[in-house]
């Protein structure tokens, strides 16, 4: 695996050379998220101590402004899909999921690193996690019996037909989420690697910019589908 992807920085650390790349890089992304959010919190706390009390944003893009814009836009999207109350409940989960996928995707743009989302184990685990989460949210919102009625359709005498269709549809949701994310990130990583090998100076910059765009879009799509699944699962008109 290491030879297939070239040199990986973590392999120079004793004891990690035989650990799967996606595991090491996923842990690295988690540590990076904690450090990034910690810096963002310190920056916000410092801004609160300023004269305007953090009410007036800086005139130029700053570390704090970037995360405020990202958080505001993501919360606005959550509100559109889930409603205000739903956004307040599920936004922490959606935001954490978006940041993990986005940072994981971006990691592949750094030489010597691989995006954890390039591996099916990571993407399928994310899909299964979302599957379990939205079903638990549906059970908490409607109760177990009402949640199970959702799988049987609106007409009781068609339950024998609707139930297997709904079950297959729900089972394939985490698989489709994982396959879509992994396929797009793997494709972007391969394209970048090919052009980096052909023309190592200048041209790869274009594809690095495209890679950042793909990283954002794939995190956005994954979280949007997650919000849709949560909305369908927690709706009270089953």
HELIX and SHEET records of a PDB file:
HELIX    1   1 UNK A    2  UNK A    5  1                                   4    
HELIX    2   2 UNK A    9  UNK A   12  5                                   4    
HELIX    3   3 UNK A   21  UNK A   48  1                                  28    
HELIX    4   4 UNK A   63  UNK A  107  1                                  45    
HELIX    5   5 UNK A  116  UNK A  118  5                                   3    
HELIX    6   6 UNK A  120  UNK A  142  1                                  23    
HELIX    7   7 UNK A  144  UNK A  149  1                                   6    
HELIX    8   8 UNK A  150  UNK A  152  5                                   3    
HELIX    9   9 UNK A  156  UNK A  158  5                                   3    
HELIX   10  10 UNK A  159  UNK A  198  1                                  40    
HELIX   11  11 UNK A  203  UNK A  234  1                                  32    
END                                                                             
